[in-house]
Amino acid sequence: MVTASNGQEAVEAFQVSRYDAVVMDCQMPIMDGLQATLLIRALENGSRRTPIIGYTCLCNRDECLAAGMDAHVQKTASLDPVKSELLRWAPLGT
């Protein structure tokens, strides 16, 4: 697992490695998750699409999907919804 403190770090990490999935917060310093997702999609340039799951309390589902995210999970006290989306988009063993 790799973590990024802001959207710019997330994009830079994506340029170095590919990931099974990305959990992206929408509100981050320097570059928000929506902009980071747009840049990651541009970097993919039609190649393998990495599942990006928006995990946010500020953005709605439509905003996340419009930026290129594959799913939207509203922040709650439980991480179970995030786990469910990760298993949906990047199942173990595939």
C-alpha positions in Angstrom: 0.0 0.0 0.0 1.2 3.5 -0.9 -0.2 6.7 0.6 0.0 10.2 -0.7 -0.6 13.4 1.3 -2.0 15.3 -1.6 -3.2 14.9 -5.1 0.1 15.9 -6.6 1.9 13.1 -4.7 -0.8 10.7 -5.9 -0.2 11.6 -9.6 3.6 11.4 -9.1 3.2 8.0 -7.5 1.1 6.8 -10.4 3.8 7.9 -12.9 6.3 5.6 -11.2 4.1 2.5 -10.5 0.8 1.0 -11.5 -1.7 0.0 -8.8 -4.5 -2.5 -8.6 -6.8 0.2 -7.3 -6.7 3.8 -5.9 -8.8 5.2 -3.1 -8.9 8.9 -3.7 -10.0 11.6 -1.3 -11.6 14.5 -3.1 -10.4 17.2 -0.7 -6.6 17.3 -0.4 -4.1 20.1 -0.3 -2.1 21.3 -3.3 -4.3 19.3 -5.8 -7.7 17.9 -5.0 -8.7 14.3 -5.8 -10.9 15.3 -8.8 -8.0 17.0 -10.6 -5.6 14.2 -9.6 -8.0 11.7 -11.1 -8.3 13.7 -14.4 -4.5 13.7 -14.6 -4.2 10.0 -13.9 -6.7 9.2 -16.6 -4.7 11.4 -19.0 -1.6 9.5 -18.1 -3.3 6.2 -18.8 -3.9 7.4 -22.3 -6.2 4.5 -23.2 -4.0 1.9 -21.6 -5.0 -0.3 -18.7 -7.6 1.6 -16.6 -6.9 1.6 -12.9 -10.0 1.5 -10.8 -10.3 4.8 -8.8 -12.7 4.9 -5.9 -13.7 8.3 -4.6 -13.8 8.4 -0.8 -15.3 11.7 0.3 -17.7 13.7 2.4 -17.7 16.7 0.1 -18.1 15.6 -3.5 -21.1 13.8 -4.8 -21.3 10.7 -7.0 -21.8 12.7 -10.2 -18.7 14.8 -9.6 -16.5 11.8 -8.9 -17.7 9.9 -12.0 -17.4 13.0 -14.2 -13.7 13.3 -13.1 -13.1 9.7 -14.1 -13.6 7.8 -10.9 -15.2 4.4 -11.1 -17.1 4.6 -7.8 -18.1 7.0 -5.0 -18.1 6.1 -1.3 -19.4 8.6 1.2 -17.1 8.9 4.2 -18.4 7.2 7.3 -17.0 5.9 10.6 -16.8 2.4 8.9 -14.4 1.4 6.2 -16.7 -1.5 5.1 -18.1 0.4 2.1 -14.6 1.1 0.9 -13.6 -2.6 1.3 -16.7 -3.6 -0.7 -15.8 -1.3 -3.6 -12.1 -2.4 -3.5 -13.3 -6.1 -3.8 -15.7 -5.1 -6.6 -13.1 -3.2 -8.7 -9.9 -5.1 -7.8 -10.8 -8.5 -6.6 -8.0 -10.5 -4.8 -6.3 -13.0 -7.0 -7.1 -11.5 -10.4 
